[in-house]
């Protein structure tokens, strides 16, 4: 464990809850730190249920393709906490993160604050001190009361796909969830968003009107669609022809489009069509339909492919299922592990018809892993127990011809698999 990660563990003692949505503690901590949130580069603030990380990856890649320095704040991390903070294109060093966390902890003076809030304050402190041309800021949970929602005048905002998730914090309807996500909208600031269920779309439109935000909706204000050889993005400024996105899956067409729509609405001087094209092609994001190599993949016989995706809710299940017809040429083996409390039935339902086999797993180090027997029950008895990834892959490799294996269902599971893949 690094010094910074040891401090994060210690900070858990400052608040009895891991999640406690409120902005009061953040405002107090930031005031004690001299208001770093007021000294940031131009911010693109990204909320949504699914696709936030991918949209952030497209934003970063486009900025960097234009030669700009880009800060990025994302969560959760998969392997190391440092993945959450990227300073001007480079993951934060342990020394810099440790110093910022210690400074934030001292300024907080022992007052109640959640771990996500104080680590967000430390990240904003770093972003305020290291020069950059853009900060891509991903919401942690929700939007309206999320710790990142302390920037009064972002350059642009974006709201990605909405789905039923975190209902205990955000509400049990799509309208209620959309209301919370729409809390990042700001007066006079453009907000790019995709295609949504009518209930969610109606709520986003209502909040945009109340806030005086300019809502840019897919198919009304912009389009992004596959064409031979790649994609075509179109908005009021015209059309841009693009190569295929660096992130696979049909759902990435919308994520790329949201990123482009937000940037073109902001319209910084450095944004060119060439930068957009090169950035879309170069975007990378771990555990989003990621092809794996290394020790875990090597456990499968020759001819097998091993893929990893962190999708874990109903919307993610639908998005993954939309990609699976492209894999119909070979047997598909799903290896699923989930977090306790997630709607496993809704995640699995669209995927099961494509699976040659379905195996339920729970890794020893997986945070809040759902018991294997619960996943089997959620599958209607279709799944068989692994009970671990290693055991599941060994059995799949023995049983039939070479095929594809997709490990999915949890970002925490994805993190454990990536640790093992790194050796």
Secondary structure by P-SEA (a helix, b strand, c coil): ccaaaaaaaaacccccccccccaaaaaaaaaaacccccccccccccccccaaaaaaaaaaaaaaaabbbbbbbbcccccccccccccccccccaaaaaaaaaaaaaaaccccccaaaaaaaaaaaaaacccccccccccccccccccccccccccbbbbccccccccccccccaaaaaaaaaccccccbbbbbccccaaaaaaaaaaaaaaccccccccccbbbbbcccccccccccbbbbbcccccccaaaaaaaaaaaaaaaaaccccccaaaaaaaaaacccccccccccccccccccccbbbbbbccccaaaaaaaaaaccccccbbbbbbbbbccccccccccccccccccbbbbbbcccccccccaaaaaaaacccccccccaaaaaaaaaacccbbbbbbbccaaaaaaaaaaaac
